[in-house]
Amino acid sequence: MLPNPNLTKLKYISNYPGSIIESVQHLIDTKKLTAYLKNKYPHPHHFNNDKLLREYVLELKAQFLKSLNRSVRLNTTTNYML
């Protein structure tokens, strides 16, 4: 079976199950994808470029990795007596 050429345009979801890809393709073909996404996610994020998104992710990473590292250090420095 030859792949549908329209489905190959969906590179970001190419590894999703076929049923999801077909549903997304149908929403695109019927021009309803934008309305669907606006309904599902009514509050869009404020990142309008890759740089802002990258900075936000790095801040989250630093915040959560610091707390993770702190808890790991506490656990490894605690002496348990048996």
Backbone as a chain_set.jsonl record, in Angstrom:
{"seq": "MLPNPNLTKLKYISNYPGSIIESVQHLIDTKKLTAYLKNKYPHPHHFNNDKLLREYVLELKAQFLKSLNRSVRLNTTTNYML", "coords": {"N": [[0.848, -1.189, 0.0], [0.654, 2.146, -0.912], [1.94, 5.111, 0.626], [-0.154, 7.812, 1.674], [0.198, 10.835, 0.012], [-0.564, 13.268, 1.144], [-0.463, 12.817, 3.864], [2.211, 12.68, 4.429], [3.088, 15.23, 4.811], [2.748, 15.855, 7.431], [4.952, 16.012, 9.42], [5.575, 16.333, 12.13], [3.895, 14.727, 13.561], [4.266, 12.265, 12.553], [4.961, 9.795, 13.653], [2.861, 9.063, 15.21], [-0.104, 7.101, 15.965], [-1.907, 5.772, 13.134], [-4.658, 6.394, 13.117], [-4.83, 8.796, 14.513], [-3.305, 10.483, 12.924], [-4.855, 10.449, 10.596], [-7.188, 11.659, 11.594], [-6.244, 14.227, 12.212], [-5.447, 15.007, 9.654], [-7.948, 15.061, 8.409], [-9.165, 17.172, 9.821], [-7.523, 19.24, 8.914], [-8.035, 19.167, 6.143], [-10.74, 19.866, 6.094], [-10.606, 22.365, 7.035], [-10.828, 22.866, 9.793], [-9.045, 22.627, 11.827], [-7.781, 24.797, 13.176], [-9.93, 25.956, 14.608], [-10.587, 23.777, 16.237], [-8.246, 23.484, 17.794], [-8.188, 25.998, 19.06], [-10.479, 25.795, 20.594], [-9.854, 23.625, 22.25], [-7.523, 24.509, 23.539], [-7.88, 27.281, 24.904], [-6.37, 29.403, 25.918], [-3.705, 30.746, 24.629], [-0.117, 30.23, 24.596], [2.551, 32.514, 25.505], [4.841, 32.548, 24.023], [6.418, 33.571, 21.276], [8.508, 33.015, 19.667], [11.356, 30.887, 18.99], [13.519, 31.434, 20.667], [12.449, 32.615, 23.039], [10.895, 30.474, 23.966], [12.887, 28.552, 24.399], [14.396, 29.814, 26.448], [12.504, 29.801, 28.509], [12.146, 27.024, 28.92], [14.722, 26.325, 29.737], [14.843, 27.744, 32.147], [12.872, 26.381, 33.63], [14.061, 23.858, 33.682], [16.429, 24.369, 35.128], [15.318, 25.151, 37.563], [13.877, 22.834, 38.458], [15.805, 20.819, 38.315], [17.67, 21.741, 40.142], [16.265, 21.469, 42.563], [15.9, 18.737, 42.518], [18.562, 17.8, 42.541], [19.323, 18.769, 45.061], [17.709, 17.24, 46.804], [18.689, 14.705, 46.235], [21.322, 14.965, 47.121], [20.865, 15.317, 49.872], [19.775, 12.839, 50.542], [21.93, 11.126, 50.0], [23.864, 11.954, 51.761], [22.934, 11.392, 54.233], [23.389, 9.477, 57.08], [22.704, 6.214, 57.895], [22.012, 4.168, 60.592], [22.265, 0.794, 61.286]], "CA": [[0.0, 0.0, 0.0], [1.444, 3.367, -1.013], [1.547, 6.123, 1.609], [-0.914, 8.958, 1.187], [1.134, 11.965, -0.056], [-0.997, 14.333, 2.043], [-0.081, 12.482, 5.227], [3.648, 12.849, 4.611], [3.344, 16.613, 5.192], [2.583, 15.989, 8.872], [6.183, 15.43, 9.937], [5.655, 16.379, 13.592], [3.086, 13.649, 14.142], [4.424, 11.113, 11.661], [5.103, 8.547, 14.401], [1.633, 8.81, 15.956], [-0.935, 6.066, 15.318], [-2.563, 6.174, 11.89], [-5.98, 6.985, 13.364], [-4.64, 10.193, 14.909], [-2.842, 11.204, 11.734], [-6.016, 10.618, 9.718], [-8.081, 12.649, 12.209], [-5.636, 15.546, 12.018], [-5.527, 15.322, 8.228], [-9.342, 15.416, 8.13], [-9.374, 18.532, 10.339], [-6.832, 20.16, 8.005], [-8.756, 19.19, 4.859], [-12.025, 20.561, 6.262], [-10.258, 23.685, 7.571], [-11.365, 22.959, 11.156], [-7.992, 22.393, 12.807], [-7.59, 25.998, 13.988], [-11.057, 26.06, 15.543], [-10.452, 22.68, 17.198], [-7.173, 23.804, 18.73], [-8.594, 27.144, 19.884], [-11.466, 25.297, 21.546], [-9.169, 22.746, 23.206], [-6.541, 25.321, 24.269], [-8.371, 28.647, 24.724], [-5.387, 30.393, 26.345], [-2.438, 30.444, 23.958], [1.095, 30.61, 25.319], [3.091, 33.815, 25.124], [6.125, 32.383, 23.341], [6.202, 33.766, 19.851], [9.678, 32.604, 18.891], [12.102, 29.776, 19.593], [14.402, 31.923, 21.724], [11.667, 32.748, 24.264], [10.537, 29.134, 24.423], [14.114, 27.925, 24.908], [14.713, 30.429, 27.74], [11.53, 29.309, 29.479], [12.448, 25.625, 29.206], [15.962, 26.289, 30.51], [14.502, 28.18, 33.506], [12.205, 25.246, 34.283], [15.053, 22.803, 33.87], [17.301, 24.773, 36.228], [14.522, 25.146, 38.796], [13.545, 21.488, 38.901], [17.015, 20.032, 38.512], [18.268, 22.18, 41.406], [15.55, 20.84, 43.674], [16.191, 17.3, 42.439], [19.933, 17.611, 43.003], [19.352, 19.024, 46.493], [17.14, 16.094, 47.503], [19.601, 13.576, 46.059], [22.447, 15.201, 48.029], [20.403, 15.043, 51.237], [19.621, 11.392, 50.705], [23.215, 10.431, 49.965], [24.715, 12.366, 52.895], [22.333, 10.918, 55.469], [23.957, 8.201, 57.559], [21.725, 5.348, 58.541], [22.611, 3.157, 61.458], [21.511, -0.448, 61.335]], "C": [[0.885, 1.242, 0.0], [0.988, 4.374, 0.03], [0.801, 7.268, 0.944], [0.016, 10.166, 1.161], [0.735, 13.117, 0.856], [-0.534, 14.072, 3.471], [1.405, 12.689, 5.469], [3.998, 14.281, 4.988], [3.319, 16.793, 6.705], [3.792, 15.402, 9.603], [6.235, 15.411, 11.459], [4.827, 15.288, 14.268], [3.225, 12.362, 13.335], [4.537, 9.78, 12.399], [3.888, 8.238, 15.273], [0.847, 7.7, 15.257], [-1.67, 6.633, 14.101], [-3.911, 6.838, 12.11], [-5.867, 8.456, 13.755], [-4.211, 11.023, 13.714], [-4.011, 11.46, 10.789], [-6.989, 11.646, 10.276], [-7.546, 14.063, 12.011], [-5.726, 15.948, 10.557], [-6.941, 15.735, 7.845], [-9.653, 16.835, 8.628], [-8.702, 19.568, 9.442], [-7.614, 20.305, 6.704], [-10.063, 19.963, 4.946], [-11.856, 21.945, 6.867], [-10.857, 23.915, 8.96], [-10.296, 22.791, 12.233], [-7.796, 23.599, 13.724], [-8.689, 26.135, 15.019], [-10.977, 24.983, 16.617], [-9.398, 23.008, 18.253], [-7.52, 24.99, 19.627], [-9.624, 26.736, 20.926], [-10.793, 24.458, 22.639], [-8.201, 23.523, 24.091], [-6.913, 26.793, 24.114], [-7.367, 29.741, 25.112], [-4.036, 30.068, 25.714], [-1.247, 30.878, 24.81], [1.627, 31.922, 24.776], [4.446, 33.727, 24.418], [5.906, 32.507, 21.842], [7.454, 33.52, 19.016], [10.445, 31.535, 19.663], [12.971, 30.225, 20.755], [13.654, 32.04, 23.053], [11.272, 31.39, 24.83], [11.751, 28.43, 25.024], [14.486, 28.488, 26.273], [13.775, 29.918, 28.831], [11.843, 27.867, 29.888], [13.724, 25.519, 30.045], [15.738, 26.75, 31.95], [13.822, 27.048, 34.275], [13.204, 24.149, 34.621], [15.959, 23.134, 35.058], [16.552, 24.703, 37.557], [14.306, 23.729, 39.311], [14.776, 20.608, 39.095], [17.735, 20.447, 39.785], [17.585, 21.495, 42.572], [15.784, 19.334, 43.679], [17.59, 17.015, 42.966], [20.039, 17.807, 44.509], [18.806, 17.818, 47.257], [18.028, 14.862, 47.369], [20.791, 13.731, 47.003], [22.049, 14.904, 49.468], [20.292, 13.551, 51.49], [20.962, 10.669, 50.75], [24.098, 10.811, 51.14], [24.138, 11.907, 54.229], [22.947, 9.574, 55.84], [22.873, 7.411, 58.295], [22.469, 4.332, 59.387], [21.707, 1.94, 61.482], [21.668, -1.133, 62.649]], "O": [[1.778, 1.363, 0.839], [-0.208, 4.491, 0.299], [1.085, 7.64, -0.194], [0.584, 10.505, 2.2], [1.598, 13.872, 1.303], [-0.244, 15.014, 4.208], [1.818, 12.858, 6.617], [5.113, 14.528, 5.447], [3.826, 17.795, 7.21], [3.667, 14.409, 10.32], [6.891, 14.538, 12.029], [5.055, 14.973, 15.436], [2.381, 11.471, 13.434], [4.236, 8.735, 11.821], [3.891, 7.246, 16.002], [1.102, 7.394, 14.092], [-2.006, 7.817, 14.054], [-4.275, 7.752, 11.369], [-6.709, 9.269, 13.373], [-4.698, 12.136, 13.515], [-4.145, 12.555, 10.243], [-7.561, 12.427, 9.516], [-8.298, 14.982, 11.683], [-6.045, 17.096, 10.246], [-7.124, 16.654, 7.047], [-10.322, 17.605, 7.939], [-9.245, 20.652, 9.231], [-7.833, 21.415, 6.22], [-10.455, 20.636, 3.993], [-12.839, 22.62, 7.176], [-11.332, 25.008, 9.27], [-10.608, 22.811, 13.424], [-7.657, 23.431, 14.935], [-8.411, 26.402, 16.188], [-11.269, 25.249, 17.783], [-9.626, 22.833, 19.449], [-7.188, 24.994, 20.812], [-9.635, 27.28, 22.03], [-11.133, 24.577, 23.816], [-8.074, 23.219, 25.278], [-6.328, 27.489, 23.284], [-7.504, 30.884, 24.677], [-3.306, 29.21, 26.212], [-1.359, 31.781, 25.64], [1.206, 32.384, 23.716], [5.118, 34.744, 24.242], [5.283, 31.646, 21.22], [7.469, 33.78, 17.813], [10.2, 31.314, 20.849], [13.145, 29.486, 21.724], [14.167, 31.612, 24.087], [11.312, 31.185, 26.043], [11.634, 27.776, 26.061], [14.854, 27.73, 27.17], [14.21, 29.635, 29.948], [11.806, 27.535, 31.073], [13.791, 24.705, 30.966], [16.358, 26.223, 32.874], [14.156, 26.787, 35.431], [13.184, 23.589, 35.717], [16.223, 22.274, 35.898], [17.1, 24.245, 38.559], [14.533, 23.461, 40.491], [14.777, 19.736, 39.964], [18.349, 19.61, 40.447], [18.254, 20.993, 43.476], [15.856, 18.724, 44.746], [17.781, 16.087, 43.752], [20.777, 17.076, 45.17], [19.391, 17.417, 48.263], [18.109, 14.058, 48.298], [21.227, 12.759, 47.619], [22.824, 14.297, 50.208], [20.683, 13.066, 52.552], [21.104, 9.686, 51.477], [25.005, 10.054, 51.486], [24.803, 12.028, 55.257], [23.015, 8.658, 55.021], [22.222, 7.92, 59.207], [23.436, 3.717, 58.939], [20.499, 2.066, 61.682], [21.094, -2.201, 62.86]]}, "num_chains": 1, "name": "protein.A"}
